[in-house]
């Protein structure tokens, strides 16, 4: 197994990064930019439980992601209210990672509809310095990385 691809994932996405999140809206894809943070096979996003994206995810949790020289597929999981006790450690990490904008008034952390969305990657394709990495993830955090 080639660990270089996972290292590139951490370097590129292991901080506040804008990515495109794709959901399904009826028969059509719905795309939007989100701020995300990557760690160990998952992206984390702060969002609003009543948003269109979350309504679409409620109907179909399969999502797609893309960013510069990256595309992936995954399962979206609503981790619930940002301020929930069992989200405390993750919420503190996201506060640090999203420090540049998190308190700009866009989020209401008193509202229980402000949630953490986790996107568990299933697979992705990543390009870095002329190398293509095909990475498969499983629910146990195991990765299969193939470089070409």
C-alpha positions as CSV (number, residue, x, y, z in Angstrom):
1,X,0.0,0.0,0.0
2,X,1.3,3.4,-0.9
3,X,0.9,6.0,1.9
4,X,2.0,9.0,-0.1
5,X,-1.6,9.6,-1.3
6,X,-2.9,9.8,2.2
7,X,-0.1,12.2,3.1
8,X,-1.1,14.4,0.2
9,X,-4.8,14.3,1.4
10,X,-3.7,15.5,4.9
11,X,-1.4,18.2,3.5
12,X,-4.0,19.5,1.0
13,X,-7.2,19.2,3.0
14,X,-6.1,19.0,6.7
15,X,-7.1,22.6,7.2
16,X,-9.9,24.9,6.2
17,X,-10.4,24.2,2.5
18,X,-13.2,25.1,0.1
19,X,-14.5,22.1,-1.8
20,X,-17.6,21.4,-3.9
21,X,-20.2,19.2,-2.3
22,X,-22.6,17.4,-4.6
23,X,-26.0,16.0,-3.6
24,X,-29.0,14.7,-5.5
25,X,-32.0,17.0,-6.0
26,X,-34.6,14.7,-7.6
27,X,-33.2,13.7,-10.9
28,X,-30.5,16.4,-10.9
29,X,-27.2,16.9,-9.2
30,X,-27.0,19.9,-6.8
31,X,-23.5,21.4,-6.3
32,X,-22.3,24.0,-3.8
33,X,-19.1,25.2,-2.3
34,X,-18.5,24.4,1.4
35,X,-15.7,25.0,3.8
36,X,-14.4,21.6,4.9
37,X,-11.7,20.0,7.0
38,X,-10.2,16.5,6.3
39,X,-9.0,14.0,8.8
40,X,-8.6,10.2,8.6
41,X,-10.9,9.4,5.7
42,X,-13.6,12.0,6.4
43,X,-14.4,15.6,5.6
44,X,-16.2,17.8,8.2
45,X,-18.5,20.7,7.4
46,X,-20.5,23.1,9.6
47,X,-23.9,23.6,8.2
48,X,-27.6,24.2,8.9
49,X,-29.9,21.2,9.5
50,X,-32.8,22.8,7.6
51,X,-30.8,23.7,4.5
52,X,-31.5,22.3,1.1
53,X,-28.3,20.3,1.1
54,X,-29.4,18.6,4.4
55,X,-32.9,17.9,3.0
56,X,-31.3,16.3,0.0
57,X,-28.9,14.3,2.1
58,X,-31.8,13.1,4.2
59,X,-33.3,11.6,1.1
60,X,-30.0,10.2,-0.3
61,X,-26.8,10.3,1.9
62,X,-24.6,9.4,-1.1
63,X,-22.6,12.6,-2.0
64,X,-19.8,13.6,-4.3
65,X,-16.9,16.0,-3.7
66,X,-14.4,17.8,-5.8
67,X,-11.6,20.3,-5.4
68,X,-8.4,21.2,-7.2
69,X,-7.0,17.9,-8.7
70,X,-9.4,15.8,-6.5
71,X,-12.7,14.1,-6.8
72,X,-14.4,11.7,-4.4
73,X,-17.5,9.9,-3.3
74,X,-18.8,9.4,0.2
75,X,-21.6,9.0,2.7
76,X,-22.9,12.1,4.5
77,X,-23.7,11.7,8.2
78,X,-25.4,14.3,10.3
79,X,-23.5,14.4,13.7
80,X,-26.0,16.7,15.2
81,X,-25.9,20.0,17.0
82,X,-22.5,21.6,17.0
83,X,-22.8,22.4,20.7
84,X,-23.7,18.8,21.8
85,X,-21.5,17.4,24.5
86,X,-20.4,14.4,22.5
87,X,-19.3,16.8,19.7
88,X,-17.3,19.0,22.0
89,X,-13.8,17.8,21.0
90,X,-14.6,17.9,17.3
91,X,-16.3,21.3,17.6
92,X,-13.2,22.7,19.3
93,X,-11.0,21.3,16.5
94,X,-13.3,22.8,13.9
95,X,-13.3,26.2,15.7
96,X,-9.5,26.2,15.4
97,X,-9.5,25.1,11.7
98,X,-12.2,27.5,10.7
99,X,-11.0,30.4,12.9
100,X,-10.7,32.9,10.0
101,X,-14.5,33.0,9.6
102,X,-16.3,30.9,12.2
103,X,-17.5,33.8,14.3
104,X,-18.3,36.2,11.5
105,X,-22.0,36.2,12.3
106,X,-22.9,33.6,9.6
107,X,-23.4,30.8,12.2
108,X,-25.7,30.8,15.2
109,X,-24.2,28.4,17.7
110,X,-27.2,28.8,20.0
111,X,-29.4,27.3,17.3
112,X,-29.5,23.5,17.6
113,X,-29.9,23.3,13.8
114,X,-26.3,24.4,13.5
115,X,-24.7,21.0,13.0
116,X,-21.6,19.1,12.0
117,X,-21.8,17.1,8.8
118,X,-19.3,14.3,8.4
119,X,-18.6,12.9,4.9
120,X,-17.1,9.4,5.1
121,X,-15.1,8.9,1.9
122,X,-15.7,5.7,0.0
123,X,-13.1,6.4,-2.7
124,X,-11.4,9.3,-4.4
125,X,-8.9,10.2,-7.2
126,X,-6.2,12.6,-6.3
127,X,-3.4,14.0,-8.5
128,X,-0.2,15.4,-7.1
129,X,3.0,16.3,-9.0
130,X,2.3,14.0,-11.9
131,X,1.1,11.0,-9.8
132,X,-2.4,9.8,-9.7
133,X,-3.6,8.2,-6.5
134,X,-6.7,6.0,-6.4
135,X,-7.7,5.7,-2.8
136,X,-10.4,3.4,-1.4
137,X,-11.7,3.8,2.2
138,X,-13.7,1.5,4.3
139,X,-15.9,2.1,7.3
140,X,-13.1,0.9,9.6
141,X,-10.7,3.6,8.5
142,X,-8.6,1.2,6.4
143,X,-7.3,2.6,3.1
144,X,-6.1,1.1,-0.1
145,X,-3.9,3.6,-2.0
146,X,-2.7,2.8,-5.5
147,X,-0.3,5.2,-7.3
148,X,0.1,5.5,-11.0
